[in-house]
Amino acid sequence: MRGLPLSGVTVVSVEQAVAAPYATRQLADLGARVIKVERPGEGDFARRYDTTVHGHSSYFVWINRSKESLTLDLKDPRGRAILHRLLADADVFVQNLAPGAAGRLGLGTGELTRRHPRLIPCTISGYGTSGPWADRKAYDMLMQCQTGLVSLTGTPEETARTGISVADIAAGMYAYSGVLTALYTRATSGTVHPVEVSLFEALAEWMGQPAYYTRYGGSQPPRLGTQHATIAPYGTYPAADGREVLFSVQNEREWVVLCARFLGRPELAGDPRFATASDRVAHRDELNAVIAERFARDGAEELLKELESIGIACAGVNDVAAFLDHPVLTARGRRREVAVPGATVEALLPPADLAGVPARMDPVPAVGEHTDAILAELGHGPEEIEALRADAVV
């Protein structure tokens, strides 16, 4: 799309599920031409995760707008030949195929860099392309378990997964930033750096704080539901009307203000049980009893007003429907209409605003929607395209 930062950049992606499509959608958001290569007929299997969005998958609609869909059977030499013709003029190639599949198809990083020296290959894997677990399949929930995230999430009685595909999102973000860095380096130095990201290592990075806490503290942070494991008071508490209110004290100044102006007990600020952040964590149960007594006197709205008036960060606990109607999204105009096959949906703008650069919010493609046009660009005539389709190559 002309006028956007990545206008003129072509990305070819043999992608499926979440991590790679999330990375390439963000490149498309910035104006890159993203050609999504899918299996003939069925396409990316994420298209069938659910059918809740006008018959389309909520996952697929979220991370596949502004792309072109080309169907190719890459096990057929003719399909691979078409792919390599695309790669000859492309800038980036992204793939998150099953372990070993890219190499078997001649799409490993070494072969691609020899055959297409200007191309930036980006590989997204489960546990990396080397090491003892390189051949293992990997999905988001497995990563949450293997990195220890699940052991931190939930209540003292029960663990829980996070409610979103956090490992896929982390890997997609690092692939996106890695590709941007590689494009910048190629443009400024001429050097091409292949990019590799694993779901495990992406989420491992996000586990940095609890990892340090565990390594050097001798035990891992406890599971405390909506209470923060290493800061107190920081969590949700029930108001007199049964609604939950979250608030957070981040420093000693806020703690003194909370004691004097909200709890009405200024002497607590100097109480040895609560004098420092570590003391408050160590005596969390006693502190929570004091806060619960105060919360039991007022409804949620009154508590929120009082906390806001003294500069304490606080919020009600939204469900997803309340989030979708959030006044910040409305007031800042963060919603746009995006076309999907047969309908339109309301989508949120990309979170990074570039001054003077309009958001790209182009349609979500149907399976193979752009196949004929792309093949025609490569010089295939109508009869040849029809022959490829008859043989299920496209």
C-alpha positions as a Markdown table, in Angstrom:
| # | Residue | x | y | z |
|---|---|---|---|---|
| 1 | Met | 0.0 | 0.0 | 0.0 |
| 2 | Arg | 1.6 | 3.2 | -1.2 |
| 3 | Gly | 2.5 | 5.9 | 1.4 |
| 4 | Leu | 3.0 | 3.5 | 4.3 |
| 5 | Pro | 6.4 | 2.8 | 5.8 |
| 6 | Leu | 6.8 | -0.7 | 4.4 |
| 7 | Ser | 5.4 | 0.1 | 1.0 |
| 8 | Gly | 7.4 | -1.7 | -1.6 |
| 9 | Val | 8.4 | -4.5 | 0.7 |
| 10 | Thr | 7.1 | -8.0 | -0.3 |
| 11 | Val | 6.7 | -10.7 | 2.3 |
| 12 | Val | 5.9 | -14.3 | 1.3 |
| 13 | Ser | 4.7 | -16.4 | 4.2 |
| 14 | Val | 4.1 | -20.2 | 4.4 |
| 15 | Glu | 2.2 | -19.7 | 7.7 |
| 16 | Gln | -0.4 | -21.4 | 9.8 |
| 17 | Ala | -2.0 | -21.0 | 13.2 |
| 18 | Val | -1.1 | -17.9 | 15.2 |
| 19 | Ala | 2.6 | -16.9 | 15.6 |
| 20 | Ala | 3.7 | -16.4 | 12.0 |
| 21 | Pro | 0.3 | -14.9 | 10.8 |
| 22 | Tyr | 0.5 | -12.4 | 13.8 |
| 23 | Ala | 4.0 | -11.3 | 12.7 |
| 24 | Thr | 3.1 | -10.9 | 9.1 |
| 25 | Arg | -0.2 | -9.1 | 9.8 |
| 26 | Gln | 1.8 | -6.4 | 11.6 |
| 27 | Leu | 4.1 | -6.1 | 8.6 |
| 28 | Ala | 1.0 | -5.8 | 6.4 |
| 29 | Asp | -0.3 | -3.1 | 8.8 |
| 30 | Leu | 2.7 | -1.0 | 7.9 |
| 31 | Gly | 2.1 | -1.4 | 4.2 |
| 32 | Ala | 4.1 | -4.5 | 3.2 |
| 33 | Arg | 2.6 | -6.7 | 0.6 |
| 34 | Val | 2.1 | -10.1 | 2.3 |
| 35 | Ile | 1.4 | -13.1 | 0.2 |
| 36 | Lys | 0.1 | -15.9 | 2.4 |
| 37 | Val | 0.7 | -19.3 | 0.9 |
| 38 | Glu | -2.0 | -21.8 | 1.9 |
| 39 | Arg | -2.9 | -25.4 | 1.1 |
| 40 | Pro | -5.2 | -25.8 | -1.9 |
| 41 | Gly | -8.8 | -26.3 | -0.8 |
| 42 | Glu | -8.6 | -26.1 | 3.0 |
| 43 | Gly | -6.0 | -23.3 | 3.5 |
| 44 | Asp | -4.5 | -22.4 | 6.9 |
| 45 | Phe | -6.1 | -24.8 | 9.5 |
| 46 | Ala | -6.7 | -21.8 | 11.8 |
| 47 | Arg | -9.5 | -20.9 | 9.4 |
| 48 | Arg | -11.5 | -23.7 | 11.1 |
| 49 | Tyr | -10.7 | -23.1 | 14.8 |
| 50 | Asp | -14.2 | -21.8 | 15.2 |
| 51 | Thr | -17.0 | -20.2 | 13.1 |
| 52 | Thr | -18.1 | -17.4 | 15.3 |
| 53 | Val | -17.3 | -14.4 | 13.1 |
| 54 | His | -19.9 | -14.5 | 10.3 |
| 55 | Gly | -18.9 | -18.1 | 9.7 |
| 56 | His | -15.2 | -17.4 | 10.0 |
| 57 | Ser | -12.7 | -18.2 | 12.7 |
| 58 | Ser | -12.1 | -15.5 | 15.3 |
| 59 | Tyr | -8.4 | -16.3 | 15.3 |
| 60 | Phe | -8.1 | -16.1 | 11.6 |
| 61 | Val | -10.0 | -12.8 | 11.2 |
| 62 | Trp | -7.9 | -11.2 | 13.9 |
| 63 | Ile | -4.5 | -11.9 | 12.4 |
| 64 | Asn | -5.0 | -12.2 | 8.6 |
| 65 | Arg | -6.3 | -8.9 | 7.3 |
| 66 | Ser | -4.6 | -7.0 | 4.6 |
| 67 | Lys | -3.0 | -10.1 | 3.1 |
| 68 | Glu | -3.2 | -11.9 | -0.3 |
| 69 | Ser | -4.0 | -15.6 | -0.3 |
| 70 | Leu | -2.2 | -17.9 | -2.8 |
| 71 | Thr | -2.9 | -21.6 | -2.7 |
| 72 | Leu | 0.0 | -23.9 | -3.6 |
| 73 | Asp | 0.8 | -27.5 | -3.1 |
| 74 | Leu | 4.4 | -27.3 | -2.0 |
| 75 | Lys | 4.9 | -31.0 | -2.2 |
| 76 | Asp | 4.5 | -30.8 | -5.9 |
| 77 | Pro | 7.6 | -29.5 | -7.8 |
| 78 | Arg | 5.4 | -27.2 | -9.8 |
| 79 | Gly | 4.1 | -25.6 | -6.6 |
| 80 | Arg | 7.7 | -25.2 | -5.2 |
| 81 | Ala | 8.8 | -23.7 | -8.5 |
| 82 | Ile | 6.1 | -21.0 | -8.3 |
| 83 | Leu | 7.1 | -20.3 | -4.7 |
| 84 | His | 10.7 | -19.8 | -5.7 |
| 85 | Arg | 9.7 | -17.4 | -8.5 |
| 86 | Leu | 7.9 | -15.3 | -5.9 |
| 87 | Leu | 10.9 | -15.5 | -3.5 |
| 88 | Ala | 13.3 | -14.3 | -6.3 |
| 89 | Asp | 11.7 | -10.8 | -6.0 |
| 90 | Ala | 10.6 | -10.9 | -2.3 |
| 91 | Asp | 12.2 | -9.3 | 0.6 |
| 92 | Val | 11.2 | -11.6 | 3.4 |
| 93 | Phe | 10.1 | -15.2 | 3.8 |
| 94 | Val | 8.4 | -16.3 | 6.9 |
| 95 | Gln | 7.5 | -19.9 | 7.8 |
| 96 | Asn | 6.3 | -21.8 | 10.9 |
| 97 | Leu | 5.9 | -25.2 | 9.4 |
| 98 | Ala | 6.2 | -28.4 | 11.5 |
| 99 | Pro | 9.7 | -29.4 | 12.6 |
| 100 | Gly | 11.8 | -30.4 | 9.6 |
| 101 | Ala | 9.2 | -29.7 | 7.0 |
| 102 | Ala | 10.9 | -26.6 | 5.6 |
| 103 | Gly | 14.1 | -28.5 | 5.1 |
| 104 | Arg | 12.4 | -31.3 | 3.4 |
| 105 | Leu | 10.7 | -28.8 | 1.0 |
| 106 | Gly | 14.0 | -27.1 | 0.2 |
| 107 | Leu | 13.0 | -24.1 | 2.2 |
| 108 | Gly | 15.6 | -24.2 | 5.0 |
| 109 | Thr | 17.5 | -21.1 | 5.8 |
| 110 | Gly | 20.8 | -22.3 | 4.3 |
| 111 | Glu | 19.3 | -23.2 | 1.0 |
| 112 | Leu | 17.2 | -20.1 | 0.8 |
| 113 | Thr | 20.1 | -17.8 | 1.4 |
| 114 | Arg | 22.2 | -19.5 | -1.2 |
| 115 | Arg | 19.4 | -19.4 | -3.8 |
| 116 | His | 18.1 | -15.9 | -2.9 |
| 117 | Pro | 20.9 | -13.9 | -1.4 |
| 118 | Arg | 18.8 | -10.7 | -0.8 |
| 119 | Leu | 16.0 | -12.6 | 0.9 |
| 120 | Ile | 15.5 | -12.4 | 4.7 |
| 121 | Pro | 14.3 | -15.8 | 5.9 |
| 122 | Cys | 12.4 | -15.9 | 9.2 |
| 123 | Thr | 11.8 | -19.2 | 10.9 |
| 124 | Ile | 9.4 | -19.6 | 13.8 |
| 125 | Ser | 9.7 | -22.9 | 15.6 |
| 126 | Gly | 8.7 | -24.5 | 18.9 |
| 127 | Tyr | 11.9 | -25.1 | 20.7 |
| 128 | Gly | 14.5 | -23.8 | 18.1 |
| 129 | Thr | 15.9 | -25.5 | 15.1 |
| 130 | Ser | 18.8 | -27.1 | 17.1 |
| 131 | Gly | 19.0 | -28.7 | 20.5 |
| 132 | Pro | 17.4 | -31.8 | 22.0 |
| 133 | Trp | 13.8 | -30.7 | 21.4 |
| 134 | Ala | 14.1 | -29.3 | 17.9 |
| 135 | Asp | 11.9 | -32.1 | 16.5 |
| 136 | Arg | 9.1 | -31.7 | 18.9 |
| 137 | Lys | 5.8 | -30.2 | 18.0 |
| 138 | Ala | 4.9 | -27.1 | 20.0 |
| 139 | Tyr | 1.7 | -25.3 | 20.7 |
| 140 | Asp | 0.8 | -22.4 | 22.9 |
| 141 | Met | -0.5 | -24.3 | 25.9 |
| 142 | Leu | 2.6 | -26.6 | 25.8 |
| 143 | Met | 4.8 | -23.5 | 26.0 |
| 144 | Gln | 2.8 | -22.1 | 28.9 |
| 145 | Cys | 3.5 | -25.4 | 30.8 |
| 146 | Gln | 7.1 | -25.8 | 29.8 |
| 147 | Thr | 8.2 | -22.2 | 30.8 |
| 148 | Gly | 6.5 | -22.5 | 34.2 |
| 149 | Leu | 3.9 | -19.8 | 33.4 |
| 150 | Val | 1.0 | -22.1 | 34.2 |
| 151 | Ser | 2.5 | -22.7 | 37.7 |
| 152 | Leu | 2.2 | -19.0 | 38.3 |
| 153 | Thr | -1.3 | -18.5 | 37.0 |
| 154 | Gly | -4.4 | -19.4 | 39.0 |
| 155 | Thr | -5.3 | -19.7 | 42.6 |
| 156 | Pro | -3.4 | -21.5 | 45.5 |
| 157 | Glu | -5.6 | -24.5 | 44.9 |
| 158 | Glu | -5.5 | -24.7 | 41.1 |
| 159 | Thr | -3.3 | -23.7 | 38.1 |
| 160 | Ala | -4.7 | -22.0 | 35.0 |
| 161 | Arg | -3.6 | -21.2 | 31.5 |
| 162 | Thr | -3.7 | -17.5 | 30.5 |
| 163 | Gly | -6.8 | -16.6 | 28.6 |
| 164 | Ile | -5.0 | -15.7 | 25.4 |
| 165 | Ser | -2.3 | -17.4 | 23.2 |
| 166 | Val | 0.5 | -15.6 | 25.0 |
| 167 | Ala | 3.4 | -17.8 | 23.6 |
| 168 | Asp | 2.2 | -17.4 | 20.1 |
| 169 | Ile | 1.8 | -13.6 | 20.5 |
| 170 | Ala | 5.2 | -13.3 | 22.1 |
| 171 | Ala | 6.9 | -15.2 | 19.2 |
| 172 | Gly | 4.9 | -13.2 | 16.7 |
| 173 | Met | 6.1 | -10.0 | 18.2 |
| 174 | Tyr | 9.7 | -11.0 | 18.3 |
| 175 | Ala | 9.5 | -12.3 | 14.7 |
| 176 | Tyr | 8.0 | -8.9 | 13.7 |
| 177 | Ser | 10.7 | -6.9 | 15.4 |
| 178 | Gly | 13.4 | -9.2 | 14.2 |
| 179 | Val | 12.3 | -8.8 | 10.6 |
| 180 | Leu | 12.1 | -5.0 | 10.9 |
| 181 | Thr | 15.6 | -5.1 | 12.3 |
| 182 | Ala | 16.9 | -7.3 | 9.5 |
| 183 | Leu | 15.2 | -5.0 | 6.9 |
| 184 | Tyr | 16.9 | -2.0 | 8.4 |
| 185 | Thr | 20.3 | -3.7 | 8.5 |
| 186 | Arg | 20.0 | -4.8 | 4.9 |
| 187 | Ala | 19.0 | -1.3 | 3.8 |
| 188 | Thr | 21.9 | 0.4 | 5.7 |
| 189 | Ser | 24.7 | -2.1 | 5.4 |
| 190 | Gly | 23.7 | -4.5 | 2.6 |
| 191 | Thr | 24.1 | -7.4 | 5.1 |
| 192 | Val | 21.3 | -10.0 | 5.2 |
| 193 | His | 20.6 | -11.6 | 8.6 |
| 194 | Pro | 18.2 | -14.5 | 8.8 |
| 195 | Val | 15.8 | -14.4 | 11.7 |
| 196 | Glu | 14.9 | -17.2 | 14.0 |
| 197 | Val | 12.4 | -17.2 | 16.9 |
| 198 | Ser | 11.1 | -20.0 | 19.0 |
| 199 | Leu | 7.9 | -20.0 | 21.0 |
| 200 | Phe | 9.7 | -21.4 | 24.0 |
| 201 | Glu | 12.4 | -18.7 | 24.0 |
| 202 | Ala | 10.0 | -15.9 | 23.3 |
| 203 | Leu | 7.9 | -16.8 | 26.3 |
| 204 | Ala | 11.0 | -17.6 | 28.4 |
| 205 | Glu | 12.0 | -13.9 | 28.0 |
| 206 | Trp | 8.6 | -12.9 | 29.3 |
| 207 | Met | 9.2 | -15.1 | 32.4 |
| 208 | Gly | 12.2 | -13.0 | 33.3 |
| 209 | Gln | 11.0 | -11.5 | 36.6 |
| 210 | Pro | 9.7 | -14.7 | 38.2 |
| 211 | Ala | 12.8 | -16.5 | 37.0 |
| 212 | Tyr | 15.1 | -14.0 | 38.8 |
| 213 | Tyr | 12.8 | -14.0 | 41.8 |
| 214 | Thr | 12.9 | -17.8 | 42.0 |
| 215 | Arg | 16.7 | -18.2 | 41.3 |
| 216 | Tyr | 17.8 | -15.7 | 43.8 |
| 217 | Gly | 14.9 | -15.8 | 46.3 |
| 218 | Gly | 14.8 | -19.5 | 46.8 |
| 219 | Ser | 11.2 | -20.0 | 45.9 |
| 220 | Gln | 8.9 | -19.0 | 43.1 |
| 221 | Pro | 6.1 | -16.4 | 43.4 |
| 222 | Pro | 2.9 | -17.9 | 44.8 |
| 223 | Arg | -0.3 | -18.2 | 42.8 |
| 224 | Leu | -2.7 | -15.7 | 44.3 |
| 225 | Gly | -5.5 | -15.3 | 41.8 |
| 226 | Thr | -5.9 | -11.6 | 41.1 |
| 227 | Gln | -3.5 | -10.6 | 43.9 |
| 228 | His | 0.0 | -9.6 | 42.7 |
| 229 | Ala | 2.5 | -12.1 | 43.9 |
| 230 | Thr | 5.3 | -9.7 | 44.9 |
| 231 | Ile | 3.6 | -6.4 | 45.5 |
| 232 | Ala | 1.0 | -5.6 | 48.2 |
| 233 | Pro | -1.6 | -4.2 | 48.3 |
| 234 | Tyr | -2.1 | -4.9 | 44.6 |
| 235 | Gly | -5.2 | -6.9 | 43.5 |
| 236 | Thr | -9.0 | -7.1 | 43.5 |
| 237 | Tyr | -11.2 | -6.8 | 46.6 |
| 238 | Pro | -15.0 | -7.2 | 46.8 |
| 239 | Ala | -17.0 | -4.0 | 47.5 |
| 240 | Ala | -20.1 | -3.9 | 49.6 |
| 241 | Asp | -22.3 | -4.4 | 46.5 |
| 242 | Gly | -20.4 | -7.5 | 45.5 |
| 243 | Arg | -18.5 | -6.0 | 42.5 |
| 244 | Glu | -14.7 | -6.3 | 42.5 |
| 245 | Val | -12.4 | -3.3 | 42.5 |
| 246 | Leu | -8.7 | -3.5 | 41.7 |
| 247 | Phe | -6.2 | -1.1 | 43.1 |
| 248 | Ser | -2.4 | -0.9 | 43.3 |
| 249 | Val | 0.1 | 0.8 | 45.6 |
| 250 | Gln | 3.4 | 1.0 | 43.9 |
| 251 | Asn | 5.6 | 3.1 | 46.3 |
| 252 | Glu | 5.8 | 4.3 | 49.9 |
| 253 | Arg | 4.3 | 7.7 | 49.1 |
| 254 | Glu | 1.1 | 6.0 | 47.8 |
| 255 | Trp | 1.1 | 3.7 | 50.9 |
| 256 | Val | 1.1 | 6.7 | 53.3 |
| 257 | Val | -1.7 | 8.4 | 51.3 |
| 258 | Leu | -3.8 | 5.2 | 51.3 |
| 259 | Cys | -3.4 | 4.8 | 55.0 |
| 260 | Ala | -4.3 | 8.3 | 55.9 |
| 261 | Arg | -6.9 | 9.3 | 53.4 |
| 262 | Phe | -8.6 | 6.0 | 52.3 |
| 263 | Leu | -8.2 | 3.5 | 55.2 |
| 264 | Gly | -8.5 | 6.3 | 57.8 |
| 265 | Arg | -5.6 | 4.8 | 59.7 |
| 266 | Pro | -2.5 | 6.8 | 59.3 |
| 267 | Glu | -0.7 | 4.9 | 62.0 |
| 268 | Leu | -0.5 | 1.8 | 59.7 |
| 269 | Ala | 2.1 | 3.6 | 57.5 |
| 270 | Gly | 4.6 | 3.1 | 60.3 |
| 271 | Asp | 3.4 | -0.3 | 61.5 |
| 272 | Pro | 6.4 | -2.7 | 61.4 |
| 273 | Arg | 4.2 | -5.3 | 59.6 |
| 274 | Phe | 3.6 | -2.9 | 56.7 |
| 275 | Ala | 6.5 | -0.4 | 56.8 |
| 276 | Thr | 8.2 | -1.6 | 53.5 |
| 277 | Ala | 7.0 | -3.3 | 50.3 |
| 278 | Ser | 8.5 | -6.6 | 51.5 |
| 279 | Asp | 6.9 | -6.3 | 54.9 |
| 280 | Arg | 3.5 | -5.8 | 53.3 |
| 281 | Val | 4.0 | -8.9 | 51.1 |
| 282 | Ala | 5.1 | -11.0 | 54.1 |
| 283 | His | 2.0 | -9.9 | 56.1 |
| 284 | Arg | -0.4 | -9.9 | 53.2 |
| 285 | Asp | -3.2 | -11.7 | 55.0 |
| 286 | Glu | -3.3 | -9.2 | 57.9 |
| 287 | Leu | -3.1 | -6.3 | 55.3 |
| 288 | Asn | -5.9 | -7.8 | 53.3 |
| 289 | Ala | -8.1 | -8.1 | 56.4 |
| 290 | Val | -7.7 | -4.3 | 56.9 |
| 291 | Ile | -8.5 | -3.5 | 53.3 |
| 292 | Ala | -11.5 | -5.9 | 53.2 |
| 293 | Glu | -13.0 | -4.2 | 56.2 |
| 294 | Arg | -12.8 | -0.8 | 54.5 |
| 295 | Phe | -14.2 | -2.2 | 51.2 |
| 296 | Ala | -17.2 | -3.7 | 53.0 |
| 297 | Arg | -18.4 | -0.2 | 53.8 |
| 298 | Asp | -19.0 | 1.1 | 50.3 |
| 299 | Gly | -20.1 | 0.1 | 46.8 |
| 300 | Ala | -17.7 | -0.2 | 43.9 |
| 301 | Glu | -18.4 | 3.2 | 42.3 |
| 302 | Glu | -17.9 | 5.1 | 45.6 |
| 303 | Leu | -14.7 | 3.2 | 46.3 |
| 304 | Leu | -13.3 | 3.9 | 42.8 |
| 305 | Lys | -14.1 | 7.7 | 43.2 |
| 306 | Glu | -12.3 | 7.8 | 46.5 |
| 307 | Leu | -9.3 | 6.0 | 45.3 |
| 308 | Glu | -9.1 | 8.1 | 42.1 |
| 309 | Ser | -9.4 | 11.3 | 44.2 |
| 310 | Ile | -6.3 | 10.5 | 46.2 |
| 311 | Gly | -4.2 | 9.4 | 43.2 |
| 312 | Ile | -4.3 | 5.6 | 43.7 |
| 313 | Ala | -4.5 | 3.6 | 40.5 |
| 314 | Cys | -7.7 | 1.6 | 40.4 |
| 315 | Ala | -10.2 | 0.0 | 38.1 |
| 316 | Gly | -13.3 | -2.1 | 37.9 |
| 317 | Val | -13.0 | -5.6 | 36.6 |
| 318 | Asn | -14.4 | -5.8 | 33.1 |
| 319 | Asp | -15.6 | -8.8 | 31.2 |
| 320 | Val | -14.9 | -8.9 | 27.4 |
| 321 | Ala | -18.2 | -7.3 | 26.5 |
| 322 | Ala | -17.4 | -4.3 | 28.8 |
| 323 | Phe | -14.0 | -4.0 | 27.3 |
| 324 | Leu | -15.4 | -3.9 | 23.8 |
| 325 | Asp | -17.6 | -0.9 | 24.9 |
| 326 | His | -14.7 | 0.8 | 26.7 |
| 327 | Pro | -15.0 | 4.6 | 26.6 |
| 328 | Val | -11.3 | 5.0 | 25.8 |
| 329 | Leu | -11.8 | 3.0 | 22.6 |
| 330 | Thr | -14.8 | 5.1 | 21.7 |
| 331 | Ala | -13.3 | 8.5 | 22.6 |
| 332 | Arg | -10.0 | 7.8 | 20.8 |
| 333 | Gly | -11.7 | 6.4 | 17.7 |
| 334 | Arg | -9.9 | 3.1 | 17.8 |
| 335 | Arg | -12.4 | 1.0 | 15.8 |
| 336 | Arg | -12.5 | 0.4 | 12.0 |
| 337 | Glu | -14.6 | -1.7 | 9.7 |
| 338 | Val | -12.8 | -4.6 | 8.0 |
| 339 | Ala | -14.2 | -6.8 | 5.3 |
| 340 | Val | -14.3 | -10.5 | 5.6 |
| 341 | Pro | -15.7 | -12.8 | 3.0 |
| 342 | Gly | -19.4 | -12.1 | 2.9 |
| 343 | Ala | -19.5 | -9.6 | 5.7 |
| 344 | Thr | -17.7 | -6.9 | 7.6 |
| 345 | Val | -16.4 | -6.9 | 11.2 |
| 346 | Glu | -15.3 | -4.2 | 13.7 |
| 347 | Ala | -11.6 | -4.3 | 14.3 |
| 348 | Leu | -9.2 | -2.4 | 16.5 |
| 349 | Leu | -6.5 | -0.2 | 15.0 |
| 350 | Pro | -2.9 | -1.3 | 15.4 |
| 351 | Pro | -1.6 | -0.1 | 18.8 |
| 352 | Ala | 1.5 | 1.8 | 17.4 |
| 353 | Asp | 0.3 | 5.1 | 15.9 |
| 354 | Leu | 2.7 | 6.8 | 13.5 |
| 355 | Ala | 1.9 | 10.5 | 13.1 |
| 356 | Gly | 0.6 | 11.3 | 9.7 |
| 357 | Val | 0.4 | 7.6 | 8.6 |
| 358 | Pro | -3.1 | 6.2 | 8.1 |
| 359 | Ala | -3.9 | 2.8 | 9.4 |
| 360 | Arg | -4.1 | 0.0 | 6.8 |
| 361 | Met | -7.2 | -2.1 | 7.5 |
| 362 | Asp | -7.7 | -4.1 | 4.3 |
| 363 | Pro | -9.9 | -7.2 | 3.9 |
| 364 | Val | -9.3 | -10.7 | 5.3 |
| 365 | Pro | -8.9 | -12.9 | 2.2 |
| 366 | Ala | -10.8 | -16.0 | 1.2 |
| 367 | Val | -8.7 | -19.2 | 0.6 |
| 368 | Gly | -6.8 | -18.7 | -2.6 |
| 369 | Glu | -8.6 | -15.4 | -3.4 |
| 370 | His | -5.5 | -13.9 | -5.1 |
| 371 | Thr | -4.1 | -17.1 | -6.7 |
| 372 | Asp | -5.1 | -16.3 | -10.3 |
| 373 | Ala | -3.9 | -12.7 | -10.1 |
| 374 | Ile | -0.5 | -13.6 | -8.6 |
| 375 | Leu | 0.1 | -16.4 | -11.1 |
| 376 | Ala | -0.8 | -14.0 | -13.9 |
| 377 | Glu | 1.8 | -11.6 | -12.5 |
| 378 | Leu | 4.4 | -14.4 | -12.8 |
| 379 | Gly | 3.5 | -14.9 | -16.4 |
| 380 | His | 1.1 | -17.8 | -16.3 |
| 381 | Gly | -1.7 | -17.7 | -18.8 |
| 382 | Pro | -5.3 | -18.7 | -18.2 |
| 383 | Glu | -4.9 | -22.2 | -19.7 |
| 384 | Glu | -1.8 | -22.9 | -17.6 |
| 385 | Ile | -3.5 | -21.7 | -14.5 |
| 386 | Glu | -6.5 | -23.9 | -15.2 |
| 387 | Ala | -4.2 | -26.9 | -15.7 |
| 388 | Leu | -2.5 | -26.2 | -12.4 |
| 389 | Arg | -5.9 | -26.0 | -10.7 |
| 390 | Ala | -7.1 | -29.2 | -12.3 |
| 391 | Asp | -4.0 | -31.0 | -10.9 |
| 392 | Ala | -4.6 | -29.5 | -7.5 |
| 393 | Val | -1.3 | -27.7 | -7.6 |
| 394 | Val | -3.1 | -24.4 | -6.8 |
